[in-house]
Amino acid sequence: MADMQRQPDSLAYVMPRATGQADAWTAEAQQRGGQRLTEVAEVTPPQEVAAGLHLSPSEDAAVRRRAILLDGDVVELADSYYPLAIARGTALLEKRKIKGGAPTLLAELGFRPRHVSEDIEFRAATEPERTALALPEGASVLALLRTTFTEDGSPFEVQLMVMKAPRRLHYEIEVD
């Protein structure tokens, strides 16, 4: 197996797609049940997102919020944040699907992923998360915070995904 090349599942969500190919979110959502774009706006992001994008605490960012569905039920909340300097004047701030997905648009704008950092946390659901995910009081969620960086180390996207727990985690590591 030493010569078998595998890519982590997360790479599909940060890499640009081939011309005419659906974005990774849409491809997965079709298998899982669908996705709904719920909001596109300029917002003050959560503290961990602002830190990930190297924004000051009061600096706004663009956000694209999606609800990921399975059999008609919301199973995941997926929010993607971008610095306004990147998002303004682009489809990132339009409430519509982006042809080929955000990673393809970002690559066309010169923002190609070089490094991706992911933090995973199992925690109690907040009240808005419980409502959106139809969870009972005291329920837990799995939160994934993904930051994508350019070749020079500049962050250009932070994704915050909150999923119903338990969820399956799968990672593969190549060892030379």
Secondary structure, 3 states (H helix, E strand, C coil): CCCCCCCCHHHHHCCCCCCCCCCHHHHHHHHHCCEEEEEEEEECCCHHHHHHCCCCCCCCEEEEEEEEEECCEEEEEEEEEEEHHHHCCCHHHCCCCCCCCHHHHHHHCCCCCCEEEEEEEEEECCHHHHHHHCCCCCCEEEEEEEEEECCCCCEEEEEEEEEECCCCCCCCCCCC
